[in-house]
């Protein structure tokens, strides 16, 4: 009987080590996760790793994570608001035939998330329209205004969308930005229709995608 108990205990320990999510341990920045409950504090589970929650605006992992994007794109400074410090960027990662990005959710309609009409056409856009905003570097002074890009999700689905606004990576925390902090420099901010076309769960708030000019 004692041998049986010992074998069962050894089996449980092996399984827990091999599959750490079974232990229900609370993970910190960059720690492994499968559900929101696996991450400590205000962190959120993004692509199986605990990270800052963009909806809450936390920057707990800012020192633990490298600056997003790379490609020689360095922060142009910081902006402090609401007791938090946010990095500012004038640039974004280089655009390639498959540019990695984070897809976030935005309401471009009147009274939505932007605080003002879309910069490209000075219009509001309904949730049913497939439109996006790009981080400052990718927006490139409006050079991509009104142009189409193709977004590819990891589930194999893709969608062609129109660029109508800038996701400001330099400014924020004011009325013009609806009180929101600066965007990261690798953001494609999509409408409900974009998320629906890609078959993505909007409750996740942010997912890894890639994009290219259409």
Buried (B, 14 or more C-beta within 10 A) or exposed (E): EEEEEEEEEEEEEEEBEEEBBEEEBBBBBEBBBEEEEBBBEEBBBBEEBBBBBBEBBBBBBBEEBEBBBEBEBEBBEEBEBEEBEBBBBBBBBEBEEEBBBBBBBBBBBEEBBBEEBBBBBEBBBBBEBBBBBBBBBBBBEEEBBEEEBBBBBEEEEBBEBBBBBBBBBBBBBEEEBBEBBBBBBBBBBBBBBBBBBBEBEEEBBBBEBBBBEE
